[in-house]
């Protein structure tokens, strides 16, 4: 989906039941505007890679696809 808009990425995540990991604030704005999606995991640009990996692993262990739908989880 190279070149696709952020809104297109969110729509695809909803259709396929996938969660998007991002460090792009635009996804937070789209969520705040009410765009539906399969879930977003957001981390600030300065977040260490190890913290990101541990956070993603924890999210996979405690939240299922249904719980992540239209939900933003911050790392």
N, CA, C and O atoms as CSV, one atom per row, in Angstrom:
chain,resi,resn,atom,element,x,y,z
A,1,UNK,N,N,0.817,-1.189,0.000
A,1,UNK,CA,C,0.000,0.000,0.000
A,1,UNK,C,C,0.861,1.253,0.000
A,1,UNK,O,O,0.485,2.291,0.545
A,2,UNK,N,N,1.986,1.133,-0.604
A,2,UNK,CA,C,2.886,2.266,-0.723
A,2,UNK,C,C,2.166,3.403,-1.435
A,2,UNK,O,O,1.607,3.205,-2.513
A,3,UNK,N,N,2.175,4.572,-0.848
A,3,UNK,CA,C,1.519,5.718,-1.445
A,3,UNK,C,C,0.057,5.875,-1.040
A,3,UNK,O,O,-0.584,6.859,-1.409
A,4,UNK,N,N,-0.476,4.915,-0.283
A,4,UNK,CA,C,-1.861,5.012,0.174
A,4,UNK,C,C,-1.962,6.039,1.302
A,4,UNK,O,O,-1.004,6.262,2.042
A,5,UNK,N,N,-3.123,6.650,1.418
A,5,UNK,CA,C,-3.320,7.635,2.486
A,5,UNK,C,C,-3.466,6.934,3.833
A,5,UNK,O,O,-3.705,5.728,3.900
A,6,UNK,N,N,-3.317,7.709,4.895
A,6,UNK,CA,C,-3.501,7.164,6.238
A,6,UNK,C,C,-4.921,6.622,6.402
A,6,UNK,O,O,-5.121,5.578,7.022
A,7,UNK,N,N,-5.900,7.330,5.849
A,7,UNK,CA,C,-7.298,6.883,5.930
A,7,UNK,C,C,-7.481,5.535,5.234
A,7,UNK,O,O,-8.239,4.690,5.709
A,8,UNK,N,N,-6.795,5.335,4.118
A,8,UNK,CA,C,-6.871,4.047,3.410
A,8,UNK,C,C,-6.243,2.933,4.248
A,8,UNK,O,O,-6.747,1.809,4.265
A,9,UNK,N,N,-5.155,3.239,4.938
A,9,UNK,CA,C,-4.520,2.249,5.816
A,9,UNK,C,C,-5.467,1.860,6.950
A,9,UNK,O,O,-5.579,0.683,7.290
A,10,UNK,N,N,-6.154,2.857,7.541
A,10,UNK,CA,C,-7.104,2.555,8.617
A,10,UNK,C,C,-8.259,1.705,8.098
A,10,UNK,O,O,-8.683,0.764,8.769
A,11,UNK,N,N,-8.772,2.024,6.915
A,11,UNK,CA,C,-9.869,1.247,6.338
A,11,UNK,C,C,-9.443,-0.198,6.098
A,11,UNK,O,O,-10.211,-1.123,6.364
A,12,UNK,N,N,-8.238,-0.395,5.605
A,12,UNK,CA,C,-7.733,-1.751,5.377
A,12,UNK,C,C,-7.577,-2.496,6.697
A,12,UNK,O,O,-7.891,-3.684,6.781
A,13,UNK,N,N,-7.094,-1.806,7.731
A,13,UNK,CA,C,-6.923,-2.470,9.029
A,13,UNK,C,C,-8.275,-2.939,9.562
A,13,UNK,O,O,-8.364,-4.000,10.180
A,14,UNK,N,N,-9.322,-2.160,9.327
A,14,UNK,CA,C,-10.660,-2.547,9.767
A,14,UNK,C,C,-11.164,-3.750,8.974
A,14,UNK,O,O,-11.671,-4.710,9.553
A,15,UNK,N,N,-11.026,-3.697,7.654
A,15,UNK,CA,C,-11.482,-4.807,6.794
A,15,UNK,C,C,-10.785,-6.117,7.127
A,15,UNK,O,O,-11.407,-7.179,7.122
A,16,UNK,N,N,-9.488,-6.036,7.415
A,16,UNK,CA,C,-8.703,-7.254,7.636
A,16,UNK,C,C,-8.530,-7.603,9.111
A,16,UNK,O,O,-7.889,-8.603,9.436
A,17,UNK,N,N,-9.088,-6.800,10.001
A,17,UNK,CA,C,-8.975,-7.076,11.428
A,17,UNK,C,C,-7.544,-6.994,11.926
A,17,UNK,O,O,-7.115,-7.796,12.755
A,18,UNK,N,N,-6.814,-6.020,11.415
A,18,UNK,CA,C,-5.410,-5.853,11.785
A,18,UNK,C,C,-5.204,-4.575,12.579
A,18,UNK,O,O,-5.961,-3.614,12.444
A,19,UNK,N,N,-4.180,-4.576,13.399
A,19,UNK,CA,C,-3.815,-3.416,14.207
A,19,UNK,C,C,-2.622,-2.736,13.548
A,19,UNK,O,O,-1.698,-3.401,13.079
A,20,UNK,N,N,-2.649,-1.420,13.516
A,20,UNK,CA,C,-1.548,-0.639,12.946
A,20,UNK,C,C,-0.645,-0.163,14.075
A,20,UNK,O,O,-1.124,0.409,15.054
A,21,UNK,N,N,0.655,-0.394,13.947
A,21,UNK,CA,C,1.636,0.233,14.837
A,21,UNK,C,C,2.166,1.451,14.102
A,21,UNK,O,O,2.516,1.369,12.924
A,22,UNK,N,N,2.227,2.577,14.792
A,22,UNK,CA,C,2.697,3.793,14.140
A,22,UNK,C,C,3.367,4.733,15.128
A,22,UNK,O,O,3.166,4.656,16.340
A,23,UNK,N,N,4.165,5.615,14.566
A,23,UNK,CA,C,4.742,6.724,15.316
A,23,UNK,C,C,4.313,8.041,14.653
A,23,UNK,O,O,4.928,9.086,14.863
A,24,UNK,N,N,3.264,7.968,13.865
A,24,UNK,CA,C,2.736,9.092,13.092
A,24,UNK,C,C,1.493,9.652,13.778
A,24,UNK,O,O,0.483,8.960,13.901
A,25,UNK,N,N,1.568,10.911,14.224
A,25,UNK,CA,C,0.454,11.567,14.920
A,25,UNK,C,C,-0.819,11.657,14.082
A,25,UNK,O,O,-1.913,11.772,14.634
A,26,UNK,N,N,-0.689,11.607,12.763
A,26,UNK,CA,C,-1.867,11.722,11.903
A,26,UNK,C,C,-2.887,10.629,12.194
A,26,UNK,O,O,-4.089,10.868,12.076
A,27,UNK,N,N,-2.434,9.437,12.570
A,27,UNK,CA,C,-3.362,8.354,12.883
A,27,UNK,C,C,-4.168,8.671,14.146
A,27,UNK,O,O,-5.330,8.282,14.260
A,28,UNK,N,N,-3.547,9.378,15.088
A,28,UNK,CA,C,-4.266,9.794,16.297
A,28,UNK,C,C,-5.343,10.812,15.956
A,28,UNK,O,O,-6.436,10.779,16.521
A,29,UNK,N,N,-5.036,11.716,15.031
A,29,UNK,CA,C,-6.026,12.711,14.612
A,29,UNK,C,C,-7.202,12.042,13.913
A,29,UNK,O,O,-8.354,12.387,14.175
A,30,UNK,N,N,-6.927,11.094,13.031
A,30,UNK,CA,C,-8.008,10.391,12.338
A,30,UNK,C,C,-8.886,9.632,13.334
A,30,UNK,O,O,-10.111,9.618,13.206
A,31,UNK,N,N,-8.259,9.007,14.316
A,31,UNK,CA,C,-9.018,8.312,15.359
A,31,UNK,C,C,-9.911,9.303,16.106
A,31,UNK,O,O,-11.088,9.024,16.339
A,32,UNK,N,N,-9.359,10.454,16.480
A,32,UNK,CA,C,-10.111,11.470,17.222
A,32,UNK,C,C,-11.277,12.016,16.394
A,32,UNK,O,O,-12.285,12.451,16.951
A,33,UNK,N,N,-11.142,11.994,15.080
A,33,UNK,CA,C,-12.208,12.468,14.201
A,33,UNK,C,C,-13.285,11.406,13.981
A,33,UNK,O,O,-14.292,11.668,13.323
A,34,UNK,N,N,-13.072,10.209,14.531
A,34,UNK,CA,C,-14.082,9.166,14.435
A,34,UNK,C,C,-13.872,8.141,13.349
A,34,UNK,O,O,-14.765,7.335,13.087
A,35,UNK,N,N,-12.723,8.143,12.711
A,35,UNK,CA,C,-12.446,7.133,11.679
A,35,UNK,C,C,-12.413,5.747,12.312
A,35,UNK,O,O,-11.773,5.541,13.342
A,36,UNK,N,N,-13.105,4.804,11.690
A,36,UNK,CA,C,-13.084,3.431,12.201
A,36,UNK,C,C,-11.808,2.739,11.750
A,36,UNK,O,O,-11.268,3.028,10.682
A,37,UNK,N,N,-11.330,1.807,12.594
A,37,UNK,CA,C,-10.096,1.098,12.281
A,37,UNK,C,C,-10.012,-0.181,13.111
A,37,UNK,O,O,-10.779,-0.380,14.054
A,38,UNK,N,N,-9.081,-1.027,12.748
A,38,UNK,CA,C,-8.880,-2.285,13.453
A,38,UNK,C,C,-8.086,-2.149,14.733
A,38,UNK,O,O,-7.924,-3.122,15.469
A,39,UNK,N,N,-7.594,-0.964,15.007
A,39,UNK,CA,C,-6.806,-0.697,16.200
A,39,UNK,C,C,-5.516,0.000,15.836
A,39,UNK,O,O,-4.957,-0.217,14.761
A,40,UNK,N,N,-5.051,0.839,16.740
A,40,UNK,CA,C,-3.806,1.568,16.529
A,40,UNK,C,C,-2.963,1.449,17.789
A,40,UNK,O,O,-3.456,1.649,18.899
A,41,UNK,N,N,-1.705,1.126,17.612
A,41,UNK,CA,C,-0.723,1.184,18.698
A,41,UNK,C,C,0.228,2.305,18.326
A,41,UNK,O,O,0.832,2.299,17.254
A,42,UNK,N,N,0.350,3.276,19.239
A,42,UNK,CA,C,1.148,4.473,18.964
A,42,UNK,C,C,2.309,4.572,19.949
A,42,UNK,O,O,2.163,4.318,21.145
A,43,UNK,N,N,3.457,4.947,19.414
A,43,UNK,CA,C,4.636,5.227,20.245
A,43,UNK,C,C,5.272,6.524,19.757
A,43,UNK,O,O,5.320,6.782,18.554
A,44,UNK,N,N,5.759,7.339,20.690
A,44,UNK,CA,C,6.473,8.560,20.321
A,44,UNK,C,C,7.745,8.202,19.564
A,44,UNK,O,O,8.266,7.095,19.701
A,45,UNK,N,N,8.238,9.130,18.774
A,45,UNK,CA,C,9.441,8.917,17.966
A,45,UNK,C,C,10.654,8.506,18.800
A,45,UNK,O,O,11.496,7.743,18.326
A,46,UNK,N,N,10.753,8.996,20.016
A,46,UNK,CA,C,11.948,8.733,20.839
A,46,UNK,C,C,11.865,7.433,21.635
A,46,UNK,O,O,12.776,7.126,22.403
A,47,UNK,N,N,10.794,6.669,21.466
A,47,UNK,CA,C,10.620,5.435,22.235
A,47,UNK,C,C,11.672,4.404,21.822
A,47,UNK,O,O,11.788,4.091,20.637
A,48,UNK,N,N,12.436,3.874,22.774
A,48,UNK,CA,C,13.442,2.856,22.436
A,48,UNK,C,C,12.796,1.602,21.824
A,48,UNK,O,O,11.691,1.209,22.197
A,49,UNK,N,N,13.505,1.000,20.893
A,49,UNK,CA,C,12.998,-0.171,20.189
A,49,UNK,C,C,12.636,-1.297,21.158
A,49,UNK,O,O,11.611,-1.956,20.985
A,50,UNK,N,N,13.457,-1.519,22.163
A,50,UNK,CA,C,13.171,-2.580,23.143
A,50,UNK,C,C,11.842,-2.343,23.850
A,50,UNK,O,O,11.088,-3.287,24.085
A,51,UNK,N,N,11.550,-1.085,24.192
A,51,UNK,CA,C,10.273,-0.750,24.829
A,51,UNK,C,C,9.112,-1.003,23.882
A,51,UNK,O,O,8.050,-1.466,24.299
A,52,UNK,N,N,9.315,-0.700,22.608
A,52,UNK,CA,C,8.271,-0.947,21.611
A,52,UNK,C,C,7.980,-2.438,21.501
A,52,UNK,O,O,6.821,-2.853,21.521
A,53,UNK,N,N,9.025,-3.237,21.387
A,53,UNK,CA,C,8.851,-4.683,21.255
A,53,UNK,C,C,8.147,-5.259,22.485
A,53,UNK,O,O,7.205,-6.040,22.351
A,54,UNK,N,N,8.597,-4.879,23.676
A,54,UNK,CA,C,7.954,-5.371,24.899
A,54,UNK,C,C,6.492,-4.933,24.976
A,54,UNK,O,O,5.626,-5.718,25.364
A,55,UNK,N,N,6.220,-3.690,24.609
A,55,UNK,CA,C,4.842,-3.200,24.623
A,55,UNK,C,C,3.946,-3.933,23.644
A,55,UNK,O,O,2.810,-4.275,23.972
A,56,UNK,N,N,4.452,-4.176,22.443
A,56,UNK,CA,C,3.669,-4.909,21.439
A,56,UNK,C,C,3.400,-6.342,21.893
A,56,UNK,O,O,2.303,-6.865,21.693
A,57,UNK,N,N,4.393,-6.970,22.497
A,57,UNK,CA,C,4.200,-8.338,22.996
A,57,UNK,C,C,3.140,-8.372,24.099
A,57,UNK,O,O,2.311,-9.281,24.134
A,58,UNK,N,N,3.164,-7.398,24.986
A,58,UNK,CA,C,2.177,-7.339,26.057
A,58,UNK,C,C,0.774,-7.120,25.497
A,58,UNK,O,O,-0.178,-7.768,25.933
A,59,UNK,N,N,0.646,-6.222,24.544
A,59,UNK,CA,C,-0.657,-5.977,23.929
A,59,UNK,C,C,-1.196,-7.258,23.287
A,59,UNK,O,O,-2.382,-7.565,23.414
A,60,UNK,N,N,-0.342,-7.993,22.609
A,60,UNK,CA,C,-0.766,-9.261,21.977
A,60,UNK,C,C,-1.248,-10.270,23.013
A,60,UNK,O,O,-2.135,-11.077,22.734
A,61,UNK,N,N,-0.669,-10.224,24.193
A,61,UNK,CA,C,-1.032,-11.177,25.242
A,61,UNK,C,C,-2.334,-10.822,25.945
A,61,UNK,O,O,-3.050,-11.717,26.394
A,62,UNK,N,N,-2.657,-9.534,26.052
A,62,UNK,CA,C,-3.798,-9.146,26.893
A,62,UNK,C,C,-5.004,-8.612,26.131
A,62,UNK,O,O,-6.101,-8.578,26.689
A,63,UNK,N,N,-4.844,-8.196,24.887
A,63,UNK,CA,C,-5.968,-7.657,24.123
A,63,UNK,C,C,-6.188,-8.478,22.863
A,63,UNK,O,O,-5.240,-8.835,22.162
A,64,UNK,N,N,-7.467,-8.775,22.584
A,64,UNK,CA,C,-7.744,-9.501,21.338
A,64,UNK,C,C,-8.204,-8.506,20.269
A,64,UNK,O,O,-8.341,-7.313,20.537
A,65,UNK,N,N,-8.437,-9.009,19.068
A,65,UNK,CA,C,-8.788,-8.150,17.932
A,65,UNK,C,C,-10.057,-7.353,18.207
A,65,UNK,O,O,-10.144,-6.186,17.823
A,66,UNK,N,N,-11.027,-7.953,18.855
A,66,UNK,CA,C,-12.281,-7.264,19.164
A,66,UNK,C,C,-12.049,-6.082,20.108
A,66,UNK,O,O,-12.638,-5.015,19.935
A,67,UNK,N,N,-11.192,-6.281,21.099
A,67,UNK,CA,C,-10.901,-5.221,22.061
A,67,UNK,C,C,-10.099,-4.076,21.433
A,67,UNK,O,O,-10.186,-2.932,21.879
A,68,UNK,N,N,-9.332,-4.389,20.413
A,68,UNK,CA,C,-8.502,-3.360,19.771
A,68,UNK,C,C,-9.273,-2.546,18.733
A,68,UNK,O,O,-8.858,-1.442,18.379
A,69,UNK,N,N,-10.390,-3.081,18.245
A,69,UNK,CA,C,-11.121,-2.370,17.188
A,69,UNK,C,C,-11.528,-0.973,17.682
A,69,UNK,O,O,-12.136,-0.821,18.742
A,70,UNK,N,N,-11.172,0.037,16.881
A,70,UNK,CA,C,-11.446,1.453,17.168
A,70,UNK,C,C,-10.834,1.925,18.489
A,70,UNK,O,O,-11.340,2.853,19.121
A,71,UNK,N,N,-9.760,1.288,18.890
A,71,UNK,CA,C,-9.069,1.603,20.149
A,71,UNK,C,C,-7.632,2.013,19.838
A,71,UNK,O,O,-7.004,1.468,18.930
A,72,UNK,N,N,-7.119,2.975,20.598
A,72,UNK,CA,C,-5.709,3.368,20.499
A,72,UNK,C,C,-5.020,2.967,21.792
A,72,UNK,O,O,-5.494,3.279,22.884
A,73,UNK,N,N,-3.911,2.283,21.662
A,73,UNK,CA,C,-3.087,1.895,22.807
A,73,UNK,C,C,-1.764,2.653,22.676
A,73,UNK,O,O,-1.123,2.623,21.625
A,74,UNK,N,N,-1.370,3.323,23.740
A,74,UNK,CA,C,-0.133,4.110,23.737
A,74,UNK,C,C,0.987,3.342,24.414
A,74,UNK,O,O,0.792,2.756,25.479
A,75,UNK,N,N,2.161,3.344,23.795
A,75,UNK,CA,C,3.338,2.702,24.394
A,75,UNK,C,C,4.182,3.743,25.087
A,75,UNK,O,O,5.222,3.415,25.659
